[in-house]
Amino acid sequence: MIRAIGLILSGDPEVYRIASLSLYTAGTGTLLSCTWSIPISTVLALRNFHGKRVLKGLFNAAIGIPTVALGLYLYLVLSRSGPLGSFQFLYTPNAIIIGQSILVSPIVVSFSASALESVDPELRDLARTLGASDLQTYGVIIKEASWGVILAVMAAFNRAFGELGIAMMLGGNIRYVTRLLTTAIALETARGEIALSIALSFILLAITVSVSVAVNLARKPTS
């Protein structure tokens, strides 16, 4: 335990390199997911169409998809013999980002849709009465549900930051290239480097908890 704390306090370059890459891949993957997940959640929450309940059910079910299964399917797609093999994404941070963005999309869609649906319907009617277009009305509703959407994004980030299967299968746990906190913990534990594993786990937990605490502290109390 003492050695683990020493590794953190001494600023061990490899430890912080691994942590920074983990933040980069999880953060980028989450932001990439938001580019399509939030528009999808808006449509699911505010529009009525045939098959809406089935589609929402599929997104809810996909929240619990095993990361190793998703990692396997994406591995087949990104491998040299796969349809996207020519891009040579496999065993690069980009592969991890793609995998994590797909993994967390159901979380962002489902949680954001629930937050948008919880907004008082009278707000939508009021916006339309005042002459707002559909796009402007959606903007008002998203603003009203902003904290629910932020919490959805936070949950998605934590899921991406702490996952192992996709990072291992698509990144390969290559030192200085694709080694993340989760993959490094698994490797160092297997090698018997318990102190390093504990140091990395401290950082993993500290960042995950810090993100949650920061969002909750920034949240404005409701009057």
Stockholm file with secondary structure:
# STOCKHOLM 1.0

chainA/1-223         MIRAIGLILSGDPEVYRIASLSLYTAGTGTLLSCTWSIPISTVLALRNFHGKRVLKGLFNAAIGIPTVALGLYLYLVLSRSGPLGSFQFLYTPNAIIIGQSILVSPIVVSFSASALESVDPELRDLARTLGASDLQTYGVIIKEASWGVILAVMAAFNRAFGELGIAMMLGGNIRYVTRLLTTAIALETARGEIALSIALSFILLAITVSVSVAVNLARKPTS
#=GR chainA/1-223 SS CHHHHHHHHTTCHHHHHHHHHHHHHHHHHHHHHHHHHHHHHHHHHHCCCTTHHHHHHHHHHHTTCCHHHHHHHHHHHHSTTSTTGGGCCTTSHHHHHHHHHHHHHHHHHHHHHHHHHTSCHHHHHHHHHTTCCHHHHHHHHHHHTHHHHHHHHHHHHHHHHHCCHHHHHHHTTCTTTTCCHHHHHHHHHHTTCHHHHHHHHHHHHHHHHHHHHHHHHHSCCCC
#=GC SS_cons         CHHHHHHHHTTCHHHHHHHHHHHHHHHHHHHHHHHHHHHHHHHHHHCCCTTHHHHHHHHHHHTTCCHHHHHHHHHHHHSTTSTTGGGCCTTSHHHHHHHHHHHHHHHHHHHHHHHHHTSCHHHHHHHHHTTCCHHHHHHHHHHHTHHHHHHHHHHHHHHHHHCCHHHHHHHTTCTTTTCCHHHHHHHHHHTTCHHHHHHHHHHHHHHHHHHHHHHHHHSCCCC
//
